[in-house]
Amino acid sequence: MPLRIKEILKEKKCTIQSLSEKMGVNRVSLNNSINGNPTVDTIEKIAIALEVDVSELFSPSDNNTVFCPSCGKRIKLVKE
């Protein structure tokens, strides 16, 4: 299952550069890790920096789900 890091970055209007700065790592190294196989430790650090639960990095994208711009939580939209 592919990681949703780039999708979440876009939703939060964040860049790889700003994420790498929050994490205190080199942008190129972070980008290579995201595009390859990041370690569990790296995934946890990314989740902390993005202020999301680790599980959100793995969840498949859902057109009926949005992220709250205030708190960053995922909100499921229900059609009535």
C-alpha positions as a printed NumPy array, in Angstrom:
array([[  0.   ,   0.   ,   0.   ],
       [  1.555,   3.313,  -1.024],
       [  2.071,   6.009,   1.564],
       [ -0.058,   9.149,   1.371],
       [  2.693,  11.534,   2.476],
       [  2.674,  13.661,  -0.677],
       [ -1.127,  13.783,  -0.686],
       [ -1.196,  14.932,   2.945],
       [  1.531,  17.502,   2.263],
       [ -0.617,  18.937,  -0.517],
       [ -3.745,  18.989,   1.67 ],
       [ -1.843,  20.814,   4.4  ],
       [ -0.234,  23.184,   1.875],
       [  3.165,  21.988,   3.036],
       [  6.28 ,  21.148,   1.015],
       [  8.955,  18.478,   1.319],
       [ 11.334,  21.333,   2.198],
       [  9.201,  22.579,   5.095],
       [  8.613,  19.   ,   6.29 ],
       [ 12.347,  18.286,   6.223],
       [ 12.986,  21.472,   8.227],
       [ 10.391,  20.448,  10.843],
       [ 12.051,  17.043,  11.079],
       [ 15.593,  18.432,  11.092],
       [ 16.697,  16.305,   8.141],
       [ 18.07 ,  16.975,   4.671],
       [ 15.365,  17.531,   2.018],
       [ 17.021,  15.218,  -0.515],
       [ 17.383,  12.418,   2.039],
       [ 13.75 ,  12.79 ,   3.109],
       [ 12.543,  12.817,  -0.492],
       [ 14.58 ,   9.691,  -1.269],
       [ 13.157,   7.992,   1.808],
       [  9.568,   8.904,   0.904],
       [ 10.046,   7.646,  -2.66 ],
       [ 11.754,   4.464,  -1.466],
       [ 11.049,   2.409,   1.621],
       [ 11.069,   4.669,   4.672],
       [ 11.817,   3.068,   8.019],
       [  9.192,   2.841,  10.74 ],
       [ 11.129,   5.504,  12.65 ],
       [ 11.02 ,   7.862,   9.652],
       [  7.292,   7.257,   9.163],
       [  6.663,   8.055,  12.836],
       [  8.705,  11.269,  12.582],
       [  6.811,  12.294,   9.436],
       [  3.466,  11.709,  11.18 ],
       [  4.576,  13.819,  14.147],
       [  5.814,  16.635,  11.895],
       [  2.575,  16.576,   9.875],
       [  0.501,  16.321,  13.07 ],
       [ -1.384,  13.254,  11.853],
       [ -1.779,   9.735,  13.152],
       [  0.617,   7.226,  11.593],
       [ -2.38 ,   5.272,  10.271],
       [ -3.406,   8.265,   8.136],
       [ -0.176,   7.892,   6.181],
       [ -1.283,   4.412,   5.099],
       [ -5.005,   4.861,   4.589],
       [ -6.179,   4.796,   1.021],
       [ -7.425,   8.087,  -0.308],
       [-11.184,   8.395,  -0.117],
       [-13.176,  10.941,  -2.09 ],
       [-15.653,  11.068,   0.791],
       [-13.011,  12.159,   3.274],
       [-11.613,  15.614,   3.898],
       [ -9.095,  16.991,   6.362],
       [-10.106,  19.736,   8.761],
       [ -7.891,  22.753,   7.998],
       [ -7.922,  23.759,  11.692],
       [ -7.019,  20.532,  13.443],
       [ -5.842,  18.285,  10.586],
       [ -8.225,  15.472,  11.541],
       [ -9.836,  13.359,   8.854],
       [-13.606,  13.89 ,   8.476],
       [-15.751,  11.353,   6.646],
       [-18.52 ,  12.937,   4.587],
       [-21.821,  11.067,   4.681],
       [-24.391,  11.44 ,   1.93 ],
       [-27.964,  11.517,   3.227]])
